[in-house]
Amino acid sequence: MNADLVREDSAPQAEIVVGIDGSEDAELALRWAVEEARHRDTYVRAVLAWAAAGPPHDRSRPPPATSPEHPRWTAQWLLHDAVERVRKDDRAAQILETVVYGSPVQKLLAESDQADMLVIGAHGASRTQRMLAGSVSLACVHGASVPVVVVHSSRGGSPRGPIVVGVDGSRASVDALAWAASEADLRGAELRVIHAWEPVPEQLAGRLGIGDQAFRDAARAILDESTSAGLAAWTGLQVRTSLIMGSATYGLINAAANAQLLVVGARGRGGFAELLLGSTSSQCVLHAACPVAVIRRPTSARRRNAVGGVGAG
């Protein structure tokens, strides 16, 4: 058995965990994570969780002859095959391989609990998984205690584009902005901070005696306050702020069309939003063309230009 396929207690702690399942999205997620690890000067750990039935695999290339029918061997072969394709294109890639038994969601959450981030493909390998529109990815976004980056096979966005982040005045969005600032610094990218607002219906505005300008001014105040709080620890970044009138989901997805990364908080303002992953975050994960990072809490990511702590408390 290849030693790379066995997780050793003495192995260095990988800071970026990637979920592998044999899908195109998962392999793109691994490639994205390798590049991210290079920015952070750290490791990637590729994790494949298998169950009794074994993961899907390409039967035109059989697993190792030692035990081709055994699900664990199939899982090891499938993982190693994906990793070797990435290593072939990037000999400097530092990737550890881990095969675990159990539910993919539960195992990925457990394996990434102490990592800097979890990176996963938007859709799984099987037709059923694709029809579920990323059930594993959304479940991981719901349950992870670390930032989760979801990568799509649409190959949208631009590797030289900006880092786009949405803010709404909530603590979650300020944390997302602080994390996005770290990413922009690591990548030498422009940071674009966006707040979307929607005017009230004319009839209601008339009863209140308040015009659109008042709501626009309030939206500008939220944008400015969020930016000030989220970037308090940063200097030297190239930052552009934008107000967008309309749906937050539609505005962020369109603003990120040429971005290299879209960053959102796990939850926004409002009591109902605290019960579920924010609908804006979920829709961005499912429909944005570029990779999407969902931030649940501040992280200890390396910050080259930071002074003191990050964000608002």
Residue pairs with C-beta under 8 A, 6 or more apart in sequence:
1 66
1 76
2 76
2 80
4 80
4 83
4 96
4 97
5 76
5 79
5 80
5 97
5 99
7 96
7 97
7 98
7 99
11 96
12 43
12 96
13 43
13 114
13 115
14 42
14 43
14 44
14 45
14 96
14 115
15 37
15 40
15 42
15 43
15 115
15 116
15 117
16 33
16 36
16 37
16 40
16 42
16 43
16 44
16 45
16 115
16 116
16 117
16 119
17 44
17 45
17 47
17 108
17 111
17 112
17 115
17 117
17 118
17 119
18 26
18 29
18 30
18 33
18 44
18 45
18 46
18 47
18 118
18 119
18 120
19 26
19 29
19 47
19 48
19 49
19 104
19 108
19 118
19 119
19 120
19 121
19 136
19 140
20 26
20 27
20 30
20 46
20 47
20 48
20 78
20 79
20 82
20 83
21 48
21 55
21 56
21 104
21 121
21 124
21 125
21 129
21 136
22 55
22 56
22 57
22 58
22 78
22 82
22 125
23 121
23 123
23 124
23 125
23 129
23 153
24 121
24 153
25 121
25 122
25 123
25 124
25 151
25 152
25 153
26 82
26 120
26 121
26 124
26 125
27 82
27 85
27 86
27 121
28 121
28 151
28 152
28 153
28 155
29 119
29 120
29 121
29 149
29 150
29 151
30 44
30 46
30 82
30 83
30 86
30 95
30 119
31 86
31 89
31 90
32 119
32 149
32 151
32 291
33 44
33 119
33 149
34 44
34 86
34 90
34 93
34 94
34 95
36 117
36 119
36 149
37 43
37 44
37 93
37 94
38 92
39 186
39 187
40 116
40 186
40 301
40 302
41 302
42 94
42 116
43 94
43 95
43 96
44 93
44 94
44 95
44 96
45 95
45 96
45 97
45 98
45 111
45 115
46 79
46 82
46 83
46 95
46 96
46 97
46 98
47 98
47 99
47 100
47 107
47 108
47 111
47 112
48 55
48 75
48 78
48 79
48 98
48 99
48 100
49 100
49 101
49 102
49 103
49 104
49 106
49 107
49 108
50 71
50 72
50 74
50 75
50 99
50 100
50 101
51 71
51 101
51 102
51 103
52 71
53 71
54 71
54 72
54 74
54 75
55 71
55 74
55 75
55 78
55 125
56 125
56 126
57 63
57 74
57 77
57 78
61 81
62 68
63 73
63 74
63 76
63 77
63 78
64 73
64 76
64 77
66 73
67 73
68 74
72 99
72 101
75 99
76 99
79 97
79 99
80 97
83 95
83 97
86 93
86 95
87 93
87 95
98 111
100 107
100 111
101 107
104 136
105 136
105 139
105 140
105 143
108 118
108 120
108 136
108 140
109 118
109 140
109 143
109 144
109 145
112 118
112 144
112 146
113 145
113 146
115 146
116 146
116 147
116 299
116 300
116 301
117 146
117 147
117 148
117 149
117 293
117 299
118 140
118 144
118 146
118 147
118 148
118 149
119 148
119 149
119 151
120 136
120 137
120 140
120 148
120 149
120 150
120 151
121 137
121 150
121 151
121 152
121 153
122 134
122 137
122 150
122 151
122 152
122 153
122 285
122 286
123 129
123 130
123 133
123 134
123 137
123 152
123 153
124 130
124 132
124 134
124 135
124 136
129 135
129 136
133 286
134 150
134 285
134 286
137 148
137 150
137 285
138 277
138 282
138 285
138 286
140 148
141 148
141 150
141 266
141 277
141 281
141 282
141 285
141 294
142 277
144 296
145 296
145 297
146 296
146 299
147 179
147 293
147 294
147 295
147 296
147 299
148 293
148 294
148 296
149 261
149 291
149 292
149 293
149 294
150 285
150 291
150 292
150 293
150 294
151 291
152 288
152 289
152 290
152 291
154 289
155 289
156 257
156 288
156 289
156 290
157 256
157 257
157 258
157 259
157 260
157 261
157 289
157 290
157 291
158 258
158 259
158 260
158 290
159 260
160 189
160 260
161 189
161 258
161 259
161 260
161 290
162 184
162 189
162 190
162 191
162 192
162 240
162 258
162 259
162 260
163 180
163 183
163 184
163 187
163 189
163 190
163 191
163 192
163 259
163 260
163 261
163 263
164 180
164 192
164 194
164 252
164 255
164 256
164 259
164 261
164 262
164 263
165 173
165 176
165 177
165 180
165 191
165 192
165 193
165 194
165 262
165 263
165 264
166 173
166 176
166 194
166 195
166 196
166 248
166 251
166 252
166 262
166 263
166 264
166 265
166 280
166 284
167 173
167 174
167 176
167 177
167 193
167 194
167 195
167 222
167 223
167 226
167 227
167 230
168 195
168 196
168 222
168 226
168 248
168 265
168 268
168 269
169 222
169 225
169 226
169 269
170 265
170 267
170 268
170 269
171 265
171 312
172 265
172 266
172 267
172 268
172 278
172 295
172 296
173 226
173 230
173 264
173 265
173 268
174 226
174 229
174 230
174 265
174 311
174 312
175 230
175 265
175 295
175 296
175 297
175 298
175 311
176 230
176 263
176 264
176 265
176 293
176 295
177 193
177 226
177 227
177 229
177 230
177 231
177 263
177 311
178 230
178 231
178 233
178 298
178 310
178 311
179 263
179 293
179 295
179 298
179 299
179 301
180 191
180 230
180 261
180 263
180 293
181 191
181 230
181 231
181 233
181 234
181 237
181 310
182 301
182 302
182 303
182 306
182 310
183 189
183 261
183 263
183 293
184 190
184 191
184 237
184 238
185 234
185 236
185 237
185 303
185 304
185 305
186 302
186 304
187 260
189 238
189 260
190 238
190 239
190 240
191 237
191 238
191 239
191 240
192 239
192 240
192 241
192 242
192 255
192 259
193 223
193 226
193 227
193 230
193 239
193 240
193 241
193 242
194 241
194 242
194 243
194 244
194 251
194 252
194 255
195 219
195 222
195 223
195 226
195 241
195 242
195 243
195 244
196 243
196 244
196 245
196 246
196 247
196 248
196 251
196 252
197 215
197 216
197 218
197 219
197 222
197 243
197 244
197 245
198 245
198 246
198 247
199 205
199 212
199 215
199 245
200 208
200 210
200 215
205 211
205 212
216 243
216 245
219 243
220 243
223 241
223 243
224 241
227 239
227 241
229 311
229 312
230 311
230 312
231 237
231 239
232 311
232 312
233 303
233 306
233 307
233 308
233 309
233 310
233 311
234 303
234 305
234 306
234 307
235 305
235 307
236 305
237 305
242 255
244 251
244 255
248 268
248 280
249 279
249 280
249 283
249 284
249 287
252 262
252 264
252 280
252 284
252 288
253 262
253 283
253 284
253 287
253 288
253 289
256 262
256 284
256 288
256 289
256 290
256 292
257 289
257 290
259 290
260 290
260 291
261 290
261 291
261 292
261 293
262 284
262 288
262 290
262 291
262 292
262 293
263 292
263 293
263 295
264 278
264 280
264 281
264 284
264 292
264 293
264 294
264 295
265 278
265 281
265 294
265 295
265 296
266 277
266 278
266 281
266 294
266 295
266 296
267 273
267 274
267 277
267 278
267 281
268 278
268 280
268 281
273 279
277 294
281 294
284 292
285 292
285 294
298 310
298 311
303 310
